[in-house]
Amino acid sequence: MNKNIPVIDMNGTGKRIMQLRIDSGLSVRDLQDVFGFGTPQAIYKWQQGAAMPTLDNLIVLAAVFDVSVDDILVTKAQQMMQVIA
């Protein structure tokens, strides 16, 4: 039996984070200040799809952007094959 399961599209999610940041009128520096990061590298990595925010950071992003976590994450379906042993 084959079943589709959602997989996070890191590049799509990064683009969504960047678009939500821009739509909210926030700079990378503004987000850096919200999270208390010493450097903006983590935010740039999120936007480039090179890394994902942790769950607690996703919740903060959702609150800052006034959206749900589901509105931040971009998923795609990946087929999973059930192997019968």
Contacts in CASP RR format, 6 or more apart in sequence:
PFRMAT RR
TARGET T0000
AUTHOR 0000-0000-0000
METHOD contacts of the structure
MODEL  1
MNKNIPVIDMNGTGKRIMQLRIDSGLSVRDLQDVFGFGTPQAIYKWQQGA
AMPTLDNLIVLAAVFDVSVDDILVTKAQQMMQVIA
1 82 0 8 1.000
2 79 0 8 1.000
2 80 0 8 1.000
2 81 0 8 1.000
2 82 0 8 1.000
3 79 0 8 1.000
3 80 0 8 1.000
3 82 0 8 1.000
4 77 0 8 1.000
4 78 0 8 1.000
4 79 0 8 1.000
4 80 0 8 1.000
5 77 0 8 1.000
5 78 0 8 1.000
5 79 0 8 1.000
5 80 0 8 1.000
6 75 0 8 1.000
6 76 0 8 1.000
6 77 0 8 1.000
6 78 0 8 1.000
7 75 0 8 1.000
7 76 0 8 1.000
7 77 0 8 1.000
7 78 0 8 1.000
8 52 0 8 1.000
8 73 0 8 1.000
8 74 0 8 1.000
8 75 0 8 1.000
9 74 0 8 1.000
9 75 0 8 1.000
9 76 0 8 1.000
10 49 0 8 1.000
10 50 0 8 1.000
10 51 0 8 1.000
10 52 0 8 1.000
11 48 0 8 1.000
11 49 0 8 1.000
12 49 0 8 1.000
12 74 0 8 1.000
13 46 0 8 1.000
13 49 0 8 1.000
13 52 0 8 1.000
13 72 0 8 1.000
13 73 0 8 1.000
13 74 0 8 1.000
14 46 0 8 1.000
14 47 0 8 1.000
14 48 0 8 1.000
14 49 0 8 1.000
14 74 0 8 1.000
15 47 0 8 1.000
15 74 0 8 1.000
16 71 0 8 1.000
16 72 0 8 1.000
16 73 0 8 1.000
16 74 0 8 1.000
17 46 0 8 1.000
17 47 0 8 1.000
17 53 0 8 1.000
17 61 0 8 1.000
17 72 0 8 1.000
18 47 0 8 1.000
20 61 0 8 1.000
20 65 0 8 1.000
20 67 0 8 1.000
20 71 0 8 1.000
20 72 0 8 1.000
21 27 0 8 1.000
21 28 0 8 1.000
21 31 0 8 1.000
21 47 0 8 1.000
21 65 0 8 1.000
23 65 0 8 1.000
24 64 0 8 1.000
24 65 0 8 1.000
24 66 0 8 1.000
26 64 0 8 1.000
28 40 0 8 1.000
28 43 0 8 1.000
28 44 0 8 1.000
28 47 0 8 1.000
29 40 0 8 1.000
31 40 0 8 1.000
31 43 0 8 1.000
31 64 0 8 1.000
32 38 0 8 1.000
32 39 0 8 1.000
32 40 0 8 1.000
32 43 0 8 1.000
34 60 0 8 1.000
34 64 0 8 1.000
35 42 0 8 1.000
35 43 0 8 1.000
35 57 0 8 1.000
35 60 0 8 1.000
37 43 0 8 1.000
42 51 0 8 1.000
42 53 0 8 1.000
45 51 0 8 1.000
46 52 0 8 1.000
46 53 0 8 1.000
53 61 0 8 1.000
58 69 0 8 1.000
58 72 0 8 1.000
58 73 0 8 1.000
59 69 0 8 1.000
61 72 0 8 1.000
62 68 0 8 1.000
62 69 0 8 1.000
62 71 0 8 1.000
62 72 0 8 1.000
65 71 0 8 1.000
65 72 0 8 1.000
END
